[in-house]
Amino acid sequence: MDENVKSSLETLHGQLGDEQVTDDAQKAHLAEVRQAVRDTIDNPSAQHHLTLRERLEKASAVFDAEHPKIATALHTAINVLADAGF
């Protein structure tokens, strides 16, 4: 995995863990996305990263209105993945 991609995903993982989400459904969704990011970081040779961008795009739609910091972090990671060809 490209170091820029890995660094971006590490940053995203940390940011997702720092955010306070009170809605139970959003909290569960955030935990799933955070786990997908961690899986990709921990096992870059697996094909997690092929679907990670799609998951991040869907998550950004969920969090756009109520949690702009989360959405911004997701968009940043999506752009890094896109630039890396994922």
N, CA, C and O atoms as CSV, one atom per row, in Angstrom:
chain,resi,resn,atom,element,x,y,z
A,1,MET,N,N,0.842,-1.168,0.000
A,1,MET,CA,C,0.000,0.000,0.000
A,1,MET,C,C,0.891,1.236,0.000
A,1,MET,O,O,1.873,1.311,0.738
A,2,ASP,N,N,0.538,2.180,-0.821
A,2,ASP,CA,C,1.220,3.453,-0.922
A,2,ASP,C,C,1.233,4.133,0.448
A,2,ASP,O,O,0.227,4.113,1.157
A,3,GLU,N,N,2.353,4.728,0.822
A,3,GLU,CA,C,2.474,5.379,2.137
A,3,GLU,C,C,1.495,6.539,2.296
A,3,GLU,O,O,0.993,6.773,3.395
A,4,ASN,N,N,1.220,7.263,1.223
A,4,ASN,CA,C,0.272,8.364,1.288
A,4,ASN,C,C,-1.133,7.837,1.598
A,4,ASN,O,O,-1.869,8.436,2.383
A,5,VAL,N,N,-1.492,6.723,0.982
A,5,VAL,CA,C,-2.799,6.105,1.230
A,5,VAL,C,C,-2.865,5.620,2.673
A,5,VAL,O,O,-3.846,5.864,3.375
A,6,LYS,N,N,-1.821,4.936,3.104
A,6,LYS,CA,C,-1.797,4.412,4.473
A,6,LYS,C,C,-1.893,5.545,5.496
A,6,LYS,O,O,-2.643,5.448,6.468
A,7,SER,N,N,-1.149,6.592,5.278
A,7,SER,CA,C,-1.168,7.734,6.193
A,7,SER,C,C,-2.554,8.377,6.230
A,7,SER,O,O,-3.052,8.732,7.298
A,8,SER,N,N,-3.160,8.519,5.078
A,8,SER,CA,C,-4.503,9.101,5.007
A,8,SER,C,C,-5.516,8.231,5.742
A,8,SER,O,O,-6.381,8.740,6.454
A,9,LEU,N,N,-5.404,6.920,5.565
A,9,LEU,CA,C,-6.333,6.009,6.235
A,9,LEU,C,C,-6.112,6.002,7.745
A,9,LEU,O,O,-7.072,5.911,8.510
A,10,GLU,N,N,-4.857,6.097,8.181
A,10,GLU,CA,C,-4.565,6.179,9.619
A,10,GLU,C,C,-5.177,7.447,10.207
A,10,GLU,O,O,-5.763,7.419,11.290
A,11,THR,N,N,-5.038,8.550,9.492
A,11,THR,CA,C,-5.617,9.812,9.944
A,11,THR,C,C,-7.130,9.708,10.023
A,11,THR,O,O,-7.739,10.119,11.011
A,12,LEU,N,N,-7.734,9.155,8.974
A,12,LEU,CA,C,-9.188,8.986,8.955
A,12,LEU,C,C,-9.644,8.112,10.112
A,12,LEU,O,O,-10.618,8.444,10.786
A,13,HIS,N,N,-8.961,7.008,10.352
A,13,HIS,CA,C,-9.319,6.104,11.435
A,13,HIS,C,C,-9.321,6.846,12.768
A,13,HIS,O,O,-10.240,6.685,13.571
A,14,GLY,N,N,-8.300,7.650,12.999
A,14,GLY,CA,C,-8.236,8.427,14.232
A,14,GLY,C,C,-9.341,9.458,14.333
A,14,GLY,O,O,-9.938,9.631,15.396
A,15,GLN,N,N,-9.618,10.144,13.233
A,15,GLN,CA,C,-10.666,11.157,13.233
A,15,GLN,C,C,-12.036,10.537,13.478
A,15,GLN,O,O,-12.859,11.111,14.191
A,16,LEU,N,N,-12.280,9.386,12.899
A,16,LEU,CA,C,-13.573,8.726,13.096
A,16,LEU,C,C,-13.749,8.290,14.543
A,16,LEU,O,O,-14.871,8.255,15.048
A,17,GLY,N,N,-12.660,7.961,15.208
A,17,GLY,CA,C,-12.728,7.566,16.607
A,17,GLY,C,C,-12.908,8.740,17.554
A,17,GLY,O,O,-13.375,8.575,18.681
A,18,ASP,N,N,-12.536,9.924,17.090
A,18,ASP,CA,C,-12.627,11.117,17.925
A,18,ASP,C,C,-13.998,11.769,17.904
A,18,ASP,O,O,-14.329,12.537,18.808
A,19,GLU,N,N,-14.795,11.479,16.898
A,19,GLU,CA,C,-16.077,12.160,16.728
A,19,GLU,C,C,-17.141,11.618,17.678
A,19,GLU,O,O,-17.216,10.416,17.933
A,20,GLN,N,N,-17.946,12.517,18.185
A,20,GLN,CA,C,-19.039,12.161,19.085
A,20,GLN,C,C,-20.347,12.118,18.291
A,20,GLN,O,O,-20.878,13.153,17.887
A,21,VAL,N,N,-20.847,10.919,18.079
A,21,VAL,CA,C,-22.104,10.714,17.363
A,21,VAL,C,C,-23.094,10.142,18.368
A,21,VAL,O,O,-22.796,9.156,19.043
A,22,THR,N,N,-24.263,10.752,18.471
A,22,THR,CA,C,-25.229,10.321,19.471
A,22,THR,C,C,-26.300,9.383,18.917
A,22,THR,O,O,-26.831,8.552,19.654
A,23,ASP,N,N,-26.620,9.505,17.642
A,23,ASP,CA,C,-27.630,8.656,17.018
A,23,ASP,C,C,-27.100,7.225,16.933
A,23,ASP,O,O,-26.010,6.995,16.411
A,24,ASP,N,N,-27.878,6.258,17.451
A,24,ASP,CA,C,-27.417,4.869,17.498
A,24,ASP,C,C,-27.136,4.290,16.121
A,24,ASP,O,O,-26.147,3.580,15.944
A,25,ALA,N,N,-27.985,4.578,15.146
A,25,ALA,CA,C,-27.784,4.058,13.794
A,25,ALA,C,C,-26.513,4.642,13.173
A,25,ALA,O,O,-25.739,3.926,12.537
A,26,GLN,N,N,-26.308,5.940,13.361
A,26,GLN,CA,C,-25.100,6.569,12.832
A,26,GLN,C,C,-23.856,6.075,13.560
A,26,GLN,O,O,-22.795,5.902,12.959
A,27,LYS,N,N,-24.001,5.852,14.854
A,27,LYS,CA,C,-22.881,5.333,15.647
A,27,LYS,C,C,-22.459,3.953,15.135
A,27,LYS,O,O,-21.269,3.671,15.003
A,28,ALA,N,N,-23.443,3.098,14.851
A,28,ALA,CA,C,-23.159,1.763,14.327
A,28,ALA,C,C,-22.521,1.853,12.939
A,28,ALA,O,O,-21.573,1.128,12.636
A,29,HIS,N,N,-23.046,2.742,12.108
A,29,HIS,CA,C,-22.498,2.917,10.763
A,29,HIS,C,C,-21.051,3.408,10.838
A,29,HIS,O,O,-20.189,2.935,10.097
A,30,LEU,N,N,-20.798,4.343,11.724
A,30,LEU,CA,C,-19.461,4.878,11.904
A,30,LEU,C,C,-18.500,3.779,12.367
A,30,LEU,O,O,-17.365,3.709,11.896
A,31,ALA,N,N,-18.945,2.939,13.270
A,31,ALA,CA,C,-18.110,1.833,13.757
A,31,ALA,C,C,-17.785,0.858,12.625
A,31,ALA,O,O,-16.662,0.361,12.543
A,32,GLU,N,N,-18.749,0.582,11.760
A,32,GLU,CA,C,-18.513,-0.315,10.619
A,32,GLU,C,C,-17.493,0.280,9.658
A,32,GLU,O,O,-16.596,-0.416,9.182
A,33,VAL,N,N,-17.635,1.561,9.378
A,33,VAL,CA,C,-16.692,2.227,8.469
A,33,VAL,C,C,-15.303,2.251,9.085
A,33,VAL,O,O,-14.309,1.983,8.410
A,34,ARG,N,N,-15.241,2.569,10.353
A,34,ARG,CA,C,-13.942,2.610,11.057
A,34,ARG,C,C,-13.268,1.245,11.027
A,34,ARG,O,O,-12.053,1.161,10.850
A,35,GLN,N,N,-14.045,0.166,11.200
A,35,GLN,CA,C,-13.492,-1.178,11.140
A,35,GLN,C,C,-13.006,-1.514,9.730
A,35,GLN,O,O,-11.970,-2.159,9.572
A,36,ALA,N,N,-13.735,-1.088,8.717
A,36,ALA,CA,C,-13.312,-1.326,7.330
A,36,ALA,C,C,-11.988,-0.617,7.040
A,36,ALA,O,O,-11.124,-1.153,6.346
A,37,VAL,N,N,-11.843,0.586,7.576
A,37,VAL,CA,C,-10.587,1.320,7.403
A,37,VAL,C,C,-9.463,0.571,8.110
A,37,VAL,O,O,-8.386,0.391,7.543
A,38,ARG,N,N,-9.705,0.133,9.342
A,38,ARG,CA,C,-8.686,-0.604,10.105
A,38,ARG,C,C,-8.303,-1.896,9.393
A,38,ARG,O,O,-7.120,-2.227,9.321
A,39,ASP,N,N,-9.277,-2.630,8.866
A,39,ASP,CA,C,-9.002,-3.873,8.137
A,39,ASP,C,C,-8.087,-3.614,6.946
A,39,ASP,O,O,-7.178,-4.396,6.671
A,40,THR,N,N,-8.331,-2.518,6.246
A,40,THR,CA,C,-7.516,-2.184,5.084
A,40,THR,C,C,-6.093,-1.820,5.503
A,40,THR,O,O,-5.132,-2.206,4.837
A,41,ILE,N,N,-5.958,-1.091,6.586
A,41,ILE,CA,C,-4.629,-0.715,7.082
A,41,ILE,C,C,-3.866,-1.960,7.540
A,41,ILE,O,O,-2.692,-2.132,7.210
A,42,ASP,N,N,-4.537,-2.817,8.295
A,42,ASP,CA,C,-3.885,-3.984,8.878
A,42,ASP,C,C,-3.552,-5.072,7.873
A,42,ASP,O,O,-2.608,-5.835,8.073
A,43,ASN,N,N,-4.318,-5.148,6.796
A,43,ASN,CA,C,-4.103,-6.206,5.810
A,43,ASN,C,C,-4.169,-5.611,4.403
A,43,ASN,O,O,-5.117,-5.866,3.661
A,44,PRO,N,N,-3.158,-4.816,4.040
A,44,PRO,CA,C,-3.205,-4.118,2.752
A,44,PRO,C,C,-3.128,-5.048,1.540
A,44,PRO,O,O,-3.506,-4.655,0.436
A,45,SER,N,N,-2.648,-6.263,1.734
A,45,SER,CA,C,-2.557,-7.177,0.592
A,45,SER,C,C,-3.913,-7.774,0.235
A,45,SER,O,O,-4.091,-8.286,-0.870
A,46,ALA,N,N,-4.866,-7.716,1.154
A,46,ALA,CA,C,-6.218,-8.190,0.865
A,46,ALA,C,C,-6.911,-7.185,-0.044
A,46,ALA,O,O,-6.363,-6.119,-0.328
A,47,GLN,N,N,-8.077,-7.510,-0.486
A,47,GLN,CA,C,-8.786,-6.667,-1.436
A,47,GLN,C,C,-9.751,-5.683,-0.770
A,47,GLN,O,O,-10.661,-5.174,-1.425
A,48,HIS,N,N,-9.563,-5.413,0.523
A,48,HIS,CA,C,-10.443,-4.482,1.240
A,48,HIS,C,C,-10.527,-3.127,0.543
A,48,HIS,O,O,-11.599,-2.533,0.427
A,49,HIS,N,N,-9.367,-2.654,0.081
A,49,HIS,CA,C,-9.307,-1.309,-0.472
A,49,HIS,C,C,-10.133,-1.151,-1.742
A,49,HIS,O,O,-10.463,-0.030,-2.130
A,50,LEU,N,N,-10.472,-2.264,-2.396
A,50,LEU,CA,C,-11.256,-2.178,-3.622
A,50,LEU,C,C,-12.686,-1.726,-3.350
A,50,LEU,O,O,-13.298,-1.071,-4.194
A,51,THR,N,N,-13.220,-2.066,-2.189
A,51,THR,CA,C,-14.574,-1.643,-1.849
A,51,THR,C,C,-14.588,-0.518,-0.815
A,51,THR,O,O,-15.638,0.065,-0.543
A,52,LEU,N,N,-13.435,-0.218,-0.247
A,52,LEU,CA,C,-13.380,0.805,0.792
A,52,LEU,C,C,-13.831,2.158,0.268
A,52,LEU,O,O,-14.570,2.869,0.949
A,53,ARG,N,N,-13.404,2.519,-0.912
A,53,ARG,CA,C,-13.790,3.818,-1.458
A,53,ARG,C,C,-15.312,3.934,-1.580
A,53,ARG,O,O,-15.885,4.971,-1.245
A,54,GLU,N,N,-15.957,2.885,-2.052
A,54,GLU,CA,C,-17.426,2.885,-2.152
A,54,GLU,C,C,-18.062,3.056,-0.772
A,54,GLU,O,O,-19.012,3.821,-0.612
A,55,ARG,N,N,-17.539,2.349,0.207
A,55,ARG,CA,C,-18.085,2.444,1.567
A,55,ARG,C,C,-17.906,3.854,2.126
A,55,ARG,O,O,-18.797,4.381,2.792
A,56,LEU,N,N,-16.759,4.455,1.853
A,56,LEU,CA,C,-16.514,5.810,2.336
A,56,LEU,C,C,-17.441,6.809,1.651
A,56,LEU,O,O,-17.920,7.753,2.279
A,57,GLU,N,N,-17.689,6.596,0.362
A,57,GLU,CA,C,-18.603,7.488,-0.363
A,57,GLU,C,C,-20.023,7.396,0.203
A,57,GLU,O,O,-20.689,8.417,0.379
A,58,LYS,N,N,-20.480,6.190,0.483
A,58,LYS,CA,C,-21.813,6.020,1.072
A,58,LYS,C,C,-21.866,6.639,2.463
A,58,LYS,O,O,-22.853,7.280,2.825
A,59,ALA,N,N,-20.813,6.450,3.237
A,59,ALA,CA,C,-20.772,7.010,4.588
A,59,ALA,C,C,-20.774,8.538,4.549
A,59,ALA,O,O,-21.398,9.181,5.392
A,60,SER,N,N,-20.082,9.113,3.580
A,60,SER,CA,C,-20.052,10.576,3.514
A,60,SER,C,C,-21.445,11.136,3.266
A,60,SER,O,O,-21.779,12.211,3.765
A,61,ALA,N,N,-22.259,10.421,2.502
A,61,ALA,CA,C,-23.640,10.858,2.267
A,61,ALA,C,C,-24.452,10.813,3.568
A,61,ALA,O,O,-25.302,11.672,3.803
A,62,VAL,N,N,-24.188,9.820,4.397
A,62,VAL,CA,C,-24.900,9.672,5.668
A,62,VAL,C,C,-24.546,10.811,6.632
A,62,VAL,O,O,-25.412,11.327,7.340
A,63,PHE,N,N,-23.284,11.190,6.650
A,63,PHE,CA,C,-22.810,12.133,7.649
A,63,PHE,C,C,-22.719,13.579,7.156
A,63,PHE,O,O,-22.447,14.479,7.950
A,64,ASP,N,N,-22.938,13.815,5.877
A,64,ASP,CA,C,-22.774,15.149,5.294
A,64,ASP,C,C,-23.515,16.244,6.055
A,64,ASP,O,O,-22.913,17.257,6.411
A,65,ALA,N,N,-24.774,16.065,6.304
A,65,ALA,CA,C,-25.595,17.137,6.876
A,65,ALA,C,C,-25.329,17.381,8.358
A,65,ALA,O,O,-25.186,18.526,8.787
A,66,GLU,N,N,-25.264,16.314,9.130
A,66,GLU,CA,C,-25.187,16.468,10.582
A,66,GLU,C,C,-23.778,16.472,11.156
A,66,GLU,O,O,-23.550,16.975,12.257
A,67,HIS,N,N,-22.833,15.910,10.406
A,67,HIS,CA,C,-21.468,15.789,10.917
A,67,HIS,C,C,-20.463,16.185,9.831
A,67,HIS,O,O,-19.808,15.328,9.237
A,68,PRO,N,N,-20.349,17.482,9.582
A,68,PRO,CA,C,-19.476,17.934,8.492
A,68,PRO,C,C,-17.999,17.585,8.684
A,68,PRO,O,O,-17.281,17.398,7.702
A,69,LYS,N,N,-17.535,17.496,9.929
A,69,LYS,CA,C,-16.132,17.118,10.159
A,69,LYS,C,C,-15.885,15.688,9.701
A,69,LYS,O,O,-14.853,15.401,9.093
A,70,ILE,N,N,-16.818,14.793,9.986
A,70,ILE,CA,C,-16.687,13.409,9.548
A,70,ILE,C,C,-16.733,13.361,8.022
A,70,ILE,O,O,-15.917,12.684,7.397
A,71,ALA,N,N,-17.677,14.071,7.427
A,71,ALA,CA,C,-17.812,14.076,5.969
A,71,ALA,C,C,-16.544,14.604,5.299
A,71,ALA,O,O,-16.104,14.062,4.285
A,72,THR,N,N,-15.963,15.650,5.861
A,72,THR,CA,C,-14.732,16.211,5.298
A,72,THR,C,C,-13.590,15.204,5.376
A,72,THR,O,O,-12.840,15.043,4.413
A,73,ALA,N,N,-13.454,14.530,6.507
A,73,ALA,CA,C,-12.412,13.508,6.659
A,73,ALA,C,C,-12.621,12.380,5.658
A,73,ALA,O,O,-11.662,11.884,5.067
A,74,LEU,N,N,-13.872,11.975,5.468
A,74,LEU,CA,C,-14.178,10.918,4.508
A,74,LEU,C,C,-13.840,11.360,3.088
A,74,LEU,O,O,-13.250,10.594,2.326
A,75,HIS,N,N,-14.207,12.584,2.728
A,75,HIS,CA,C,-13.926,13.095,1.383
A,75,HIS,C,C,-12.425,13.165,1.122
A,75,HIS,O,O,-11.973,12.863,0.018
A,76,THR,N,N,-11.662,13.556,2.116
A,76,THR,CA,C,-10.209,13.617,1.968
A,76,THR,C,C,-9.648,12.233,1.663
A,76,THR,O,O,-8.828,12.080,0.758
A,77,ALA,N,N,-10.083,11.235,2.407
A,77,ALA,CA,C,-9.609,9.869,2.177
A,77,ALA,C,C,-10.077,9.346,0.818
A,77,ALA,O,O,-9.322,8.659,0.130
A,78,ILE,N,N,-11.285,9.657,0.432
A,78,ILE,CA,C,-11.802,9.242,-0.880
A,78,ILE,C,C,-10.915,9.814,-1.985
A,78,ILE,O,O,-10.569,9.109,-2.933
A,79,ASN,N,N,-10.550,11.081,-1.864
A,79,ASN,CA,C,-9.702,11.708,-2.880
A,79,ASN,C,C,-8.325,11.065,-2.948
A,79,ASN,O,O,-7.781,10.878,-4.036
A,80,VAL,N,N,-7.759,10.726,-1.800
A,80,VAL,CA,C,-6.451,10.062,-1.777
A,80,VAL,C,C,-6.557,8.685,-2.438
A,80,VAL,O,O,-5.691,8.306,-3.226
A,81,LEU,N,N,-7.616,7.939,-2.118
A,81,LEU,CA,C,-7.810,6.634,-2.738
A,81,LEU,C,C,-7.993,6.772,-4.248
A,81,LEU,O,O,-7.436,5.988,-5.017
A,82,ALA,N,N,-8.762,7.753,-4.666
A,82,ALA,CA,C,-8.979,7.975,-6.101
A,82,ALA,C,C,-7.674,8.317,-6.803
A,82,ALA,O,O,-7.403,7.815,-7.894
A,83,ASP,N,N,-6.871,9.164,-6.189
A,83,ASP,CA,C,-5.579,9.542,-6.770
A,83,ASP,C,C,-4.642,8.344,-6.883
A,83,ASP,O,O,-3.798,8.284,-7.777
A,84,ALA,N,N,-4.804,7.388,-5.961
A,84,ALA,CA,C,-3.966,6.189,-5.974
A,84,ALA,C,C,-4.515,5.109,-6.908
A,84,ALA,O,O,-3.904,4.053,-7.071
A,85,GLY,N,N,-5.658,5.376,-7.511
A,85,GLY,CA,C,-6.205,4.424,-8.479
A,85,GLY,C,C,-7.195,3.430,-7.901
A,85,GLY,O,O,-7.478,2.408,-8.526
A,86,PHE,N,N,-7.723,3.712,-6.726
A,86,PHE,CA,C,-8.701,2.808,-6.104
A,86,PHE,C,C,-10.087,3.349,-6.270
A,86,PHE,O,O,-11.049,2.731,-5.814
